[in-house]
Amino acid sequence: MDKKTTSIVAYLTWIGLIIAICAGDKDGAIFHINQALVILLFSSLAIIPCIGWVWAVFMVVCWIMGLIAAINQEEKEVPLIGKIRLLK
């Protein structure tokens, strides 16, 4: 897969994230793979009642922003959690 396809697939589901890491252009799309991983991990905080529901809406907005950035081949960080780097 090329850089753009790998970036888009990383945002689709957790299975897409695994596929992007294993079979995609990891070096070219590392920014979007990292963003998708951070969004996926922080989305698990949505299980907290009341506050978690607001957080879940915020995570959906971040996911949409990341997906649009991947489609446009831009490296724009999502708000609040975008500076976190799990992959180098």
C-alpha positions as CSV (number, residue, x, y, z in Angstrom):
1,M,0.0,0.0,0.0
2,D,1.2,3.5,-0.7
3,K,1.4,6.3,2.0
4,K,-2.1,7.7,1.4
5,T,-3.8,4.4,1.5
6,T,-1.9,3.3,4.6
7,S,-2.8,6.6,6.3
8,I,-6.5,6.2,5.5
9,V,-6.7,2.5,6.5
10,A,-5.1,3.3,9.9
11,Y,-8.1,5.3,10.9
12,L,-10.8,2.9,9.8
13,T,-10.9,0.4,12.6
14,W,-8.4,-1.3,15.0
15,I,-8.1,-4.0,12.4
16,G,-7.2,-1.4,9.8
17,L,-4.6,0.0,12.2
18,I,-3.0,-3.4,12.5
19,I,-3.0,-3.9,8.7
20,A,-1.4,-0.4,8.3
21,I,1.3,-1.3,10.8
22,C,2.0,-4.7,9.3
23,A,1.4,-4.4,5.5
24,G,1.5,-0.7,4.7
25,D,4.1,1.9,4.0
26,K,4.9,2.4,7.7
27,D,7.7,4.8,7.2
28,G,5.7,7.2,5.0
29,A,2.5,7.1,7.1
30,I,4.0,6.9,10.6
31,F,2.4,10.2,11.6
32,H,-1.2,9.0,10.8
33,I,-0.6,5.6,12.2
34,N,0.5,7.2,15.5
35,Q,-2.5,9.6,15.5
36,A,-4.9,6.7,14.9
37,L,-3.3,4.7,17.7
38,V,-3.5,7.6,20.2
39,I,-7.2,8.2,19.2
40,L,-8.0,4.5,19.6
41,L,-6.3,4.3,23.0
42,F,-7.9,7.5,24.4
43,S,-11.3,6.5,23.1
44,S,-11.3,3.8,25.8
45,L,-11.9,6.5,28.4
46,A,-15.4,6.9,27.0
47,I,-16.6,4.1,29.3
48,I,-16.6,6.6,32.2
49,P,-20.3,7.6,32.8
50,C,-21.3,11.2,32.0
51,I,-17.9,12.7,31.4
52,G,-17.0,9.8,29.2
53,W,-19.9,10.5,26.9
54,V,-18.6,14.0,26.2
55,W,-15.1,12.6,25.7
56,A,-16.5,10.1,23.2
57,V,-18.0,12.9,21.1
58,F,-14.7,14.7,21.3
59,M,-12.9,11.5,20.1
60,V,-15.3,11.1,17.2
61,V,-14.5,14.7,16.2
62,C,-10.8,13.9,16.5
63,W,-11.2,10.8,14.4
64,I,-13.0,12.7,11.7
65,M,-10.3,15.4,11.7
66,G,-7.6,12.8,11.4
67,L,-9.3,10.9,8.6
68,I,-9.8,14.1,6.6
69,A,-6.2,15.1,7.1
70,A,-5.1,11.6,5.9
71,I,-7.3,11.9,2.8
72,N,-5.8,15.3,2.1
73,Q,-2.3,14.0,2.8
74,E,-1.7,16.6,5.5
75,E,0.1,16.1,8.8
76,K,-2.3,18.0,11.1
77,E,-2.3,17.1,14.8
78,V,-5.7,16.5,16.5
79,P,-6.5,18.8,19.4
80,L,-5.3,18.0,23.0
81,I,-3.8,14.5,22.2
82,G,-2.1,15.1,18.9
83,K,1.3,15.8,20.4
84,I,1.6,12.4,22.0
85,R,4.0,10.1,20.2
86,L,3.8,6.3,20.8
87,L,5.6,5.3,17.7
88,K,8.9,6.6,16.5
